[in-house]
Amino acid sequence: MRSAGRHFLQIPGPTNVPLPILAAIGQPTVDHRGPDFPSLTLNVLEGLGRIFQTSGDIVIYPASGTGAWEAALVNTLSAGDTVLMAETGHFSTLWRIMATRLGLKVEFLPGDWRRGADVGAIESRLAEDRSGTIKAVAIVHNETSTGAVSNVSAIRRALNTAGHPALLMVDTISSLGSIDYRHDEWQVDITVGGSQKGLMLPPGLSFNAISQKARRAAKNARLPRVFWDWEDMIAANAKGYFPYTPATNMLQGLKVALEMLQDEGLPAVFSRHDRAAEATRQCVRHWGLEIWCAEPAEYSSALTAVLVPENQSADALRSTILKQSGVSLGNGLGRLADRVFRVGHLGDFNDASLLGALAAIEAGLLASGMGIRAGGLSKAIAVLNTDGPLQAAAE
Ligand SMILES: Cc1ncc(COP(=O)(O)O)c(C=O)c1O
């Protein structure tokens, strides 16, 4: 049955795709071996460098983020190699399972899913590993299942302090283009990204940003790889082409997405996410509900996971909100199933979209008899009005 009015896609990705990007994707498909194609390839590779904050190599896969996870592992490691991972939530767990299925040995530092990676535990494990058994440290920057961010620069320092040569791999699938991230400055070896979150594109593209050290490691890495091979990509990309058919229309959309982010300016993009996140948290606190991330310094600016009261169903609440107001919220994943709902505040949105979503959540909470305190929006508005574009313009 038709529902009137705009549907609000407030999940933590895929995010709302702005019309100029949809229009670019909807352009006629071009010849990916034709004379005009290299200018598109070179343009998007250069623009991606600004987003990853790197002057190094980047490869673009016609795949979801899971593909770029696999690419990071198979290009740099050999069967039996040890990878140190930190249990931050559902996505770190899926990456661990993938690594194990590829024949790697994973040391999984335990976590309670309520905070980012434990830097102290990483540092002590690296310090113990004098023989250099650990070949890579793999971290999820923004854990999309919990709304907790790991401190990548501190993990880099931990590697340096321990004098450990392991590669540093970071998943930025839900932080890229939303939360400050610096591939070169933080000396990350492989950064994994995806199109469908901060970059405001549909799902379908994913990325590896690659350090020179990672490229050297790839020369000796023996896990089988064909589709994911960096060297084939980098060699073809140098001439503006791809080793196989790229997702041409998505690349046309990517060009526009990168221009839009450039036009807004990355610092402004990050602060827009920060204030939406703070407004959301103030609203949630007023309702009397608990923010799932237990460490304020690690709160995510891309999403907020909210715990529902004991004996209540987060999924039933989400379903009420969708039916009542046409707002889709993220579900609880893995062990958080039915316990939390996740509010995505990333990608293309403004104050009106945020306030609309929060109003719909409040209506749903009240309709579901969750015993919350009404009036959370006033707290969100107070944040937006003290830290907003109007104030910036007046200064
Ligand atoms: C942090 C993180 N890593 C990995 C993935 C997997 O990416 P995909 O579903 O695009 O394959 C996701 C998906 O949401 C994610 O949020």
Ligand as a Chemical Component Dictionary entry (heavy atoms), coordinates in Angstrom:
data_LIG
# 
_chem_comp.id                   LIG 
_chem_comp.type                 NON-POLYMER 
_chem_comp.pdbx_formal_charge   0 
_chem_comp.three_letter_code    LIG 
# 
loop_
_chem_comp_atom.comp_id 
_chem_comp_atom.atom_id 
_chem_comp_atom.alt_atom_id 
_chem_comp_atom.type_symbol 
_chem_comp_atom.charge 
_chem_comp_atom.model_Cartn_x 
_chem_comp_atom.model_Cartn_y 
_chem_comp_atom.model_Cartn_z 
_chem_comp_atom.pdbx_ordinal 
LIG C1 C1 C 0 31.764 -1.031 9.973 1  
LIG C2 C2 C 0 31.276 -1.928 8.881 2  
LIG N1 N1 N 0 32.118 -2.830 8.358 3  
LIG C3 C3 C 0 31.742 -3.658 7.381 4  
LIG C4 C4 C 0 30.465 -3.624 6.864 5  
LIG C5 C5 C 0 30.082 -4.579 5.783 6  
LIG O1 O1 O 0 29.891 -3.849 4.609 7  
LIG P1 P1 P 0 28.866 -4.319 3.475 8  
LIG O2 O2 O 0 27.579 -4.634 4.150 9  
LIG O3 O3 O 0 28.811 -3.114 2.565 10 
LIG O4 O4 O 0 29.470 -5.485 2.801 11 
LIG C6 C6 C 0 29.548 -2.707 7.368 12 
LIG C7 C7 C 0 28.179 -2.648 6.860 13 
LIG O5 O5 O 0 27.327 -1.957 7.353 14 
LIG C8 C8 C 0 29.968 -1.840 8.401 15 
LIG O6 O6 O 0 29.122 -0.939 8.919 16 
# 
loop_
_chem_comp_bond.comp_id 
_chem_comp_bond.atom_id_1 
_chem_comp_bond.atom_id_2 
_chem_comp_bond.value_order 
_chem_comp_bond.pdbx_ordinal 
LIG C1 C2 SING 1  
LIG C2 N1 SING 2  
LIG C2 C8 DOUB 3  
LIG N1 C3 DOUB 4  
LIG C3 C4 SING 5  
LIG C4 C5 SING 6  
LIG C4 C6 DOUB 7  
LIG C5 O1 SING 8  
LIG O1 P1 SING 9  
LIG P1 O2 DOUB 10 
LIG P1 O3 SING 11 
LIG P1 O4 SING 12 
LIG C6 C7 SING 13 
LIG C6 C8 SING 14 
LIG C7 O5 DOUB 15 
LIG C8 O6 SING 16 
# 
